[in-house]
Amino acid sequence: MRFILGSGSPRRKELLAQLGITPDAITPPDIDEDPKKGELPRPYCARLAREKAAAVVAGADDVVLCADTTVALGRRILGKPRDAGEAAAFLTALGGRRHEVITAVAVRRGSRIWTRESVSAVKMKRLSDAELNAYLTGGEWHGKAGGYAIQGAAGAFIPWISGSFTGIVGLPLAETAALLQAAGYPVWRQP
Ligand SMILES: Cc1cn([C@H]2C[C@H](O)[C@@H](COP(=O)(O)OP(=O)(O)OP(=O)(O)O)O2)c(=O)[nH]c1=O
């Protein structure tokens, strides 16, 4: 049994390492991440995690793990910003309000697939021009859903969360460990 991480996200690799798991292979799938017309954030996020898991090439006994993190502002899906201008628009929209961060995890072994979602609520303070400009210049918005990373400088913009910190960063570890065990992966084997 090989463990295949179907994700190019360094955060997911690091979070797996917290469980003592080092993937045998890392093969990020290339799928279309555009939402369907009228698609809501939660079903969108779950669909993407499943599609990523289905797209990874693996042997019948291999365990494949994929995930998707989506920031939801009401019914609006905020993906990874295309440029600094879009990141600024996202952060301005998120400031002074509560939003949700959804991470869907999909584990596949052969033709079987197990999925779970983690939903967290996040409050971001309204950003001053100086805060917004400094954050954009720092570049941490790049490649992050909603244009921020709670595990970096944006932690200073977030006075409150309810949910799963690891889920917000990109891989909820409680759900992930449960899914891996369901798929027969020995998460808690003795070293
Ligand atoms: C909200 C938030 C997101 N993120 C990151 C996690 C994900 O890497 C990214 C969301 O994009 P995803 O599409 O979920 O993942 P990815 O493109 O980085 O990698 P892959 O599809 O290959 O698995 O945003 C943080 O690191 N911190 C945060 O606080």
Ligand as a Chemical Component Dictionary entry (heavy atoms), coordinates in Angstrom:
data_LIG
# 
_chem_comp.id                   LIG 
_chem_comp.type                 NON-POLYMER 
_chem_comp.pdbx_formal_charge   0 
_chem_comp.three_letter_code    LIG 
# 
loop_
_chem_comp_atom.comp_id 
_chem_comp_atom.atom_id 
_chem_comp_atom.alt_atom_id 
_chem_comp_atom.type_symbol 
_chem_comp_atom.charge 
_chem_comp_atom.model_Cartn_x 
_chem_comp_atom.model_Cartn_y 
_chem_comp_atom.model_Cartn_z 
_chem_comp_atom.pdbx_ordinal 
LIG C1  C1  C 0 -8.130 30.211 4.068  1  
LIG C2  C2  C 0 -6.745 29.650 3.912  2  
LIG C3  C3  C 0 -6.378 28.935 2.785  3  
LIG N1  N1  N 0 -5.122 28.414 2.639  4  
LIG C4  C4  C 0 -4.726 27.670 1.438  5  
LIG C5  C5  C 0 -4.902 26.151 1.579  6  
LIG C6  C6  C 0 -4.903 25.694 0.134  7  
LIG O1  O1  O 0 -3.555 25.369 -0.255 8  
LIG C7  C7  C 0 -5.377 26.919 -0.638 9  
LIG C8  C8  C 0 -6.702 26.664 -1.308 10 
LIG O2  O2  O 0 -6.510 26.079 -2.547 11 
LIG P1  P1  P 0 -6.909 24.587 -2.945 12 
LIG O3  O3  O 0 -7.480 24.608 -4.328 13 
LIG O4  O4  O 0 -7.740 23.965 -1.864 14 
LIG O5  O5  O 0 -5.517 23.807 -2.946 15 
LIG P2  P2  P 0 -4.178 24.103 -3.755 16 
LIG O6  O6  O 0 -4.484 24.631 -5.134 17 
LIG O7  O7  O 0 -3.262 24.928 -2.907 18 
LIG O8  O8  O 0 -3.532 22.646 -3.866 19 
LIG P3  P3  P 0 -4.142 21.285 -4.502 20 
LIG O9  O9  O 0 -5.384 21.583 -5.298 21 
LIG O10 O10 O 0 -3.018 20.739 -5.346 22 
LIG O11 O11 O 0 -4.431 20.408 -3.296 23 
LIG O12 O12 O 0 -5.505 27.979 0.307  24 
LIG C9  C9  C 0 -4.175 28.601 3.649  25 
LIG O13 O13 O 0 -3.034 28.138 3.521  26 
LIG N2  N2  N 0 -4.527 29.293 4.773  27 
LIG C10 C10 C 0 -5.767 29.831 4.967  28 
LIG O14 O14 O 0 -6.018 30.457 6.020  29 
# 
loop_
_chem_comp_bond.comp_id 
_chem_comp_bond.atom_id_1 
_chem_comp_bond.atom_id_2 
_chem_comp_bond.value_order 
_chem_comp_bond.pdbx_ordinal 
LIG C1  C2  SING 1  
LIG C2  C3  DOUB 2  
LIG C2  C10 SING 3  
LIG C3  N1  SING 4  
LIG N1  C4  SING 5  
LIG N1  C9  SING 6  
LIG C4  C5  SING 7  
LIG C4  O12 SING 8  
LIG C5  C6  SING 9  
LIG C6  O1  SING 10 
LIG C6  C7  SING 11 
LIG C7  C8  SING 12 
LIG C7  O12 SING 13 
LIG C8  O2  SING 14 
LIG O2  P1  SING 15 
LIG P1  O3  DOUB 16 
LIG P1  O4  SING 17 
LIG P1  O5  SING 18 
LIG O5  P2  SING 19 
LIG P2  O6  DOUB 20 
LIG P2  O7  SING 21 
LIG P2  O8  SING 22 
LIG O8  P3  SING 23 
LIG P3  O9  DOUB 24 
LIG P3  O10 SING 25 
LIG P3  O11 SING 26 
LIG C9  O13 DOUB 27 
LIG C9  N2  SING 28 
LIG N2  C10 SING 29 
LIG C10 O14 DOUB 30 
# 
